[in-house]
Amino acid sequence: MGVIEELQAGIDNGQIKWNRELKNEFSCKEFHSKEETVNSITLGDNLEYMKWLLKKGYGGKINLIYIDPPFFTKAKYDATIKLTDDEGKNKSVKHLAYDDVYDGELSVYAENITARLLAMKELLSDEGLIWVHLDWHSSHYVKVLMDEVFGSKRFENEVIWTYKSGGTGKRHFSRKHDTLLVYSKTKDYYFKVPKEKSYNRGLKPYRFKGVKEYRDEMGWYTMVNMKDVWHLNMVGRTSAERNGYATQKPESLLKRIIECSTKPGDLCADFFCGSGSLLAAADSLERKFIGCDREKLAIATAKKRLDNLGTDYYYYLTNCNSYIMDDFKVIVKNTMKLESDAVLVTLRIKRFNPNINLNDVVKGDREFIKNLSEESPIELLDYLLIDDNYNGKEFVATEIVDDISNEIKVIAKGNLGIIGVDSFGNEYIDVIYKEGFK
């Protein structure tokens, strides 16, 4: 029995039978919100996470699944992190974001993708669509797998996203497009066809009876159903949207997918969420979201992105005790009592010892990171999360602090929980109890 048949047989028999049994329970580590929300982001293996979602009753509940999985490029990808040394000089450091190697074996890649596609099929609603984002390395292989998992009749579209950026070659045409495979679970899927401009020949009016025409600075055009080739810019090097994460996708692309595949309030999911483009786009369009990634740096980038947008969400992971406890110390410099028992607290970071895995930093940058850790460790502290009334169990992030200067002013309503996040996604915690504000 082949991989697909073996995995599918388990589902058909009412048993979610994957390569291994469910080993992990995902627990809420942080709650980034002032009001309750169903949005969430999770650090962990996405197959384990999807099995957990099925166990929690999410089967058939997700309206849109978009994934941008590894493309089987047999390469490793870096994220660029911008740092400042003790002399104020800026430097870009490369850190491993993820690898796309799979031991160089197509069979290993295919088995990994297939297991996850089967889980996604169970999670997808009957009205839902799944969009799988690939390129020339693997789109043809994954197309065959998706025909088997979803059925060839459920193949709804092949969308080509073409762009200007990318490599060139002397032995082949320049590769300037990605492929998005769109499948449904049933024939009753929701889809709203977007419109786009179609310019008239010669940019002159046709004046056909019953045809509405428009004019802009280029000339005359009509509005037609959007075609399956999309011309959208990548995230440019100088774009405000750019966060340095490898293979970051533009929000304009994700917004188009979300708008045509869902309605406001629908649930969108990305199980290879990277730096969180789908999550940010879904939130801006008033959709609910869940995201997952196994890489700590990806989740840290996505969390900071959502925090800066003021987005409400839960943060889940398998090990809730993974904060680094002893290498981060914040002390109270002074306090001032406010109304309703709140206290304005001025803080100072007394100690920070970064826990950086230098093996994940490219060789040419390791000495720089090592010296910075020893001489100016605060430069490696990216931002702080504040819980103004920490209960010792769940961390409710009520404020994000980017300016980590000598003095940090926050308002405390009870015990003060402080999480420091370094530039590589590691989290350190310290607690200042309210008795210390007197």
C-alpha positions in Angstrom: 0.0 0.0 0.0 1.4 3.4 -1.0 1.8 6.4 1.3 -1.4 8.2 0.2 -3.5 5.0 0.4 -2.1 4.1 3.9 -2.7 7.6 5.3 -6.2 7.8 3.7 -7.2 4.4 4.9 -6.7 5.5 8.5 -9.0 8.5 8.0 -11.6 6.4 6.1 -11.7 3.9 9.0 -12.4 6.8 11.5 -8.9 6.7 12.8 -6.6 9.7 12.3 -3.6 7.5 11.6 -0.5 9.4 10.7 3.2 8.5 10.8 3.0 8.7 14.6 0.5 9.1 17.4 -0.4 12.5 18.8 2.4 13.3 21.2 1.8 17.0 22.0 -0.9 19.0 23.7 -0.7 22.7 22.8 -1.2 25.1 25.6 -1.7 28.9 25.7 1.5 30.6 26.7 0.6 34.2 26.0 -2.6 36.1 25.3 -2.0 39.3 23.3 -5.3 41.1 23.8 -7.5 43.4 25.8 -10.6 41.5 24.7 -11.2 37.8 24.1 -10.5 36.5 20.6 -10.2 33.3 18.7 -7.2 34.3 16.7 -4.1 32.3 17.5 -0.5 31.6 16.5 1.4 28.5 17.4 5.0 27.4 17.6 5.3 23.7 16.8 5.2 20.9 14.2 2.2 21.7 12.0 1.2 18.0 11.6 1.0 17.6 15.4 -0.9 20.9 15.6 -3.4 19.9 13.0 -4.1 16.6 14.8 -4.6 18.6 17.9 -7.0 20.9 16.1 -9.0 17.9 14.9 -9.1 16.6 18.4 -10.4 19.9 19.6 -13.3 19.8 17.1 -12.0 22.0 14.3 -12.7 19.4 11.6 -14.6 21.1 8.7 -14.4 24.5 10.4 -11.7 26.3 8.4 -13.0 28.4 5.4 -9.6 29.1 3.8 -6.3 27.3 4.0 -3.3 29.0 2.4 0.1 27.4 2.7 3.5 28.4 1.4 5.4 25.2 2.1 9.0 24.5 1.3 9.5 24.1 -2.4 12.0 21.2 -2.4 14.8 23.5 -3.5 17.3 21.5 -1.5 18.6 24.7 0.0 18.7 26.5 3.3 17.2 30.0 3.7 18.4 32.8 5.9 16.6 35.7 7.6 18.3 39.0 7.7 18.4 40.6 11.1 19.5 44.3 11.5 21.6 45.1 14.5 23.7 48.0 15.8 27.1 47.5 17.4 28.4 49.4 20.5 29.8 52.1 18.2 26.4 52.8 16.6 27.2 51.1 13.3 24.4 49.2 11.6 25.1 45.6 10.5 22.9 43.0 8.8 23.3 39.5 10.2 22.1 36.3 8.5 20.4 33.7 10.6 18.9 30.4 9.5 15.2 30.8 8.9 14.4 27.2 7.7 15.9 24.5 5.5 14.2 22.9 2.5 16.5 19.9 2.2 14.5 16.7 3.1 17.7 14.7 2.8 17.6 15.5 -0.9 14.9 12.8 -1.4 11.7 13.6 -3.3 10.0 10.7 -1.6 10.6 12.2 1.9 9.3 15.6 0.7 6.2 14.0 -0.9 5.4 12.0 2.2 5.7 15.1 4.4 3.4 17.1 2.2 0.9 14.4 1.7 0.4 13.8 5.4 -0.2 17.5 5.9 -2.6 17.8 2.9 -4.7 14.9 4.3 -5.0 16.7 7.7 -5.9 20.0 5.9 -8.6 18.3 4.0 -10.2 17.2 7.3 -10.0 20.7 8.7 -11.3 22.5 5.6 -15.0 23.3 5.5 -17.3 22.0 2.8 -17.5 25.6 1.4 -13.7 26.1 1.8 -10.8 26.4 -0.6 -7.1 25.5 -0.1 -4.4 27.5 -1.9 -1.0 25.9 -2.1 1.8 28.2 -3.1 4.8 26.7 -5.0 7.2 27.3 -7.8 8.8 25.3 -10.6 10.7 23.0 -8.2 7.7 21.1 -7.0 4.4 22.4 -8.3 4.0 19.5 -10.8 4.7 16.9 -8.1 2.3 18.5 -5.6 -0.4 18.8 -8.2 -0.4 15.0 -8.6 -0.6 14.6 -4.8 -3.4 17.0 -4.5 -5.3 15.3 -7.3 -5.1 12.1 -5.1 -6.0 13.8 -1.8 -8.8 16.1 -2.9 -9.7 14.5 -6.2 -8.9 15.7 -9.7 -12.5 17.1 -10.1 -11.9 19.4 -7.1 -9.0 21.2 -8.9 -10.5 24.7 -9.4 -7.7 26.9 -10.6 -4.0 27.3 -11.3 -3.1 30.9 -10.6 0.2 32.3 -11.8 1.8 35.1 -9.7 4.4 36.9 -11.8 6.8 39.5 -10.6 9.9 41.4 -11.6 12.3 40.4 -8.8 14.3 37.1 -8.9 17.2 35.5 -10.5 18.3 35.3 -14.2 20.2 32.7 -16.1 22.1 32.2 -19.3 20.9 28.7 -19.8 17.2 29.2 -19.3 14.5 31.9 -19.4 14.4 34.0 -16.2 12.2 32.4 -13.6 9.7 35.1 -12.7 6.6 33.4 -11.4 5.1 31.2 -8.7 2.2 28.8 -9.0 -0.8 28.7 -6.8 -2.9 25.5 -6.9 -6.5 26.0 -5.8 -8.6 23.0 -4.7 -12.0 22.7 -3.1 -13.4 20.1 -0.8 -16.8 19.9 -2.4 -18.6 21.5 -5.4 -20.3 23.9 -3.0 -17.2 26.0 -2.3 -17.5 29.8 -1.8 -15.9 32.0 -4.4 -16.4 35.7 -5.3 -14.8 36.5 -8.7 -12.8 39.7 -8.5 -12.9 42.3 -11.3 -10.0 43.9 -13.1 -9.4 46.4 -15.8 -9.2 45.3 -19.4 -7.9 48.1 -21.6 -9.5 48.5 -25.0 -7.4 48.0 -28.2 -5.7 51.3 -29.0 -7.0 52.6 -25.6 -10.0 54.1 -27.4 -13.7 53.7 -26.6 -15.5 50.8 -28.2 -19.0 52.3 -27.7 -20.7 48.9 -27.8 -24.3 48.9 -26.8 -24.8 47.6 -23.2 -21.0 47.7 -22.4 -20.0 50.1 -19.7 -16.6 51.7 -20.3 -14.3 53.7 -18.1 -11.3 56.0 -18.6 -8.2 56.7 -16.6 -4.8 58.3 -17.4 -3.8 55.4 -19.7 -7.0 55.3 -21.7 -10.4 53.5 -22.0 -11.1 50.1 -20.4 -13.9 47.8 -19.3 -14.2 45.8 -16.1 -13.9 42.0 -16.6 -13.6 38.9 -14.4 -10.0 38.6 -13.2 -7.7 36.3 -15.2 -5.5 33.6 -13.7 -2.2 35.5 -14.2 -1.6 38.1 -11.5 1.0 40.9 -11.8 1.8 41.9 -8.3 5.1 43.2 -6.9 7.2 41.3 -4.4 8.1 42.8 -1.1 10.9 45.2 -2.2 14.1 45.7 -0.2 13.1 49.2 0.8 9.4 48.4 1.4 8.1 49.3 4.9 6.4 45.9 4.8 9.7 44.0 4.6 10.8 42.3 7.8 13.9 40.4 6.6 12.4 37.0 6.7 13.3 34.6 3.9 10.7 34.2 1.1 8.3 36.8 2.6 5.1 37.1 0.5 3.4 40.5 0.0 0.2 41.2 1.8 -1.4 42.4 -1.4 -1.2 38.8 -2.7 -2.8 37.4 0.5 -5.5 40.0 0.6 -6.6 39.1 -3.0 -6.8 35.4 -2.0 -8.7 36.1 1.2 -11.2 38.5 -0.4 -12.2 36.1 -3.2 -12.3 33.0 -1.0 -13.9 34.2 2.3 -16.5 36.5 3.9 -15.8 38.8 6.9 -15.7 36.7 10.0 -14.6 33.5 8.3 -11.6 31.5 9.6 -8.4 31.5 7.6 -5.4 29.3 8.3 -1.7 29.1 7.4 0.2 26.1 8.7 3.5 27.3 7.3 3.0 30.9 8.4 6.5 32.2 8.3 6.6 35.9 9.1 2.8 36.1 9.3 1.7 37.7 6.0 -1.6 35.8 5.8 -2.3 36.5 9.5 -1.8 40.2 9.1 -3.8 40.3 5.9 -6.7 38.3 7.4 -6.8 40.6 10.5 -6.9 43.7 8.3 -9.9 42.3 6.4 -11.8 41.3 9.5 -11.3 37.6 9.2 -10.3 35.3 12.0 -6.9 33.5 11.7 -4.8 30.6 13.0 -1.1 30.3 12.1 1.6 27.7 12.8 5.3 27.4 12.2 8.0 25.2 13.6 10.7 27.8 13.5 11.2 30.1 16.5 12.5 33.0 14.5 9.4 32.8 12.1 7.0 32.9 15.1 8.9 35.7 16.7 8.8 37.8 13.5 5.0 37.1 13.1 4.2 37.9 16.7 6.1 41.2 16.6 4.3 42.0 13.3 0.9 41.4 14.9 1.8 43.2 18.1 2.8 46.3 16.2 -0.6 46.2 14.4 -2.4 46.0 17.7 -3.9 42.6 16.8 -5.5 40.4 19.4 -4.4 36.8 19.5 -3.4 33.8 21.6 0.0 32.2 21.4 0.3 28.5 21.8 3.1 26.0 22.0 3.9 22.6 23.4 6.3 23.6 26.2 4.8 26.4 28.3 7.9 26.5 30.5 10.3 27.4 27.7 10.9 31.0 28.9 14.5 31.7 29.8 14.4 32.5 33.5 17.7 33.6 34.9 19.4 35.7 32.3 17.0 38.6 32.2 16.5 41.0 35.2 14.5 44.2 35.4 14.6 46.5 38.4 12.3 49.3 39.6 14.0 52.7 39.4 11.1 54.7 40.8 7.3 54.7 41.1 4.3 57.1 41.2 0.9 56.1 42.4 -2.0 56.9 40.0 -5.8 56.6 40.4 -7.5 53.2 40.9 -4.5 51.7 42.6 -2.5 51.8 39.3 1.2 52.7 39.5 3.4 54.4 37.0 6.6 52.4 37.2 10.0 53.4 35.7 12.1 50.3 35.0 15.7 49.6 34.0 17.2 46.5 32.6 19.8 45.4 35.1 21.0 42.2 33.4 20.6 40.5 30.1 22.7 37.5 29.0 21.6 36.5 25.4 21.2 32.8 24.7 22.1 32.7 21.0 22.8 29.5 19.1 25.8 30.6 17.0 25.5 27.5 14.8 22.4 29.1 13.3 24.3 32.2 12.4 26.3 32.3 9.2 30.0 31.8 9.9 31.0 35.3 8.8 28.7 36.9 11.4 29.4 34.6 14.4 32.3 36.6 15.8 30.2 39.8 15.6 27.3 38.2 17.5 29.7 36.7 20.1 31.4 40.1 20.7 28.0 41.9 20.9 26.7 39.4 23.4 29.7 40.0 25.6 30.1 43.8 25.2 26.7 45.2 24.4 24.1 42.5 25.0 21.2 45.0 25.2 21.7 45.6 21.4 20.4 42.0 21.0 17.2 42.6 22.9 14.6 43.4 20.3 11.5 44.4 22.3 9.6 43.9 25.5 6.1 42.5 26.2 4.4 43.8 29.3 1.6 42.2 31.3 0.3 44.9 33.6 -1.4 42.4 36.0 0.4 39.1 35.7 -1.2 36.2 37.5 1.8 33.8 37.2 0.0 31.4 34.9 -1.1 33.0 31.7 0.8 36.0 30.3 -1.6 38.6 28.9 0.5 41.0 26.8 -1.1 44.5 27.2 1.8 46.5 25.8 4.7 46.2 23.5 7.9 48.3 24.1 10.3 48.8 21.2 12.3 51.6 22.7 14.5 49.8 25.2 16.4 52.8 26.6 17.8 53.4 30.1 14.3 54.2 31.4 11.2 52.2 30.5 7.9 53.6 31.8 4.8 51.3 32.2 1.6 51.4 34.2 1.1 48.4 36.5 -2.2 47.3 37.9 -0.9 44.4 39.8 2.2 42.1 39.5 4.2 43.2 36.5 5.2 40.5 34.0 7.9 41.4 31.5 9.0 39.2 28.6 12.2 40.2 26.7 12.4 39.0 23.1 15.8 38.9 21.5 16.5 39.4 17.8 16.5 35.7 17.2 13.1 34.9 18.8 14.2 33.7 22.2 12.0 34.8 25.1 13.2 35.7 28.6 10.9 36.5 31.5 11.1 38.5 34.8 8.3 39.3 37.3 8.1 42.3 39.6 5.6 41.8 42.3 3.3 44.7 43.3 4.8 44.8 46.8 8.0 46.1 45.1 6.2 49.3 43.9 5.8 50.7 47.5 
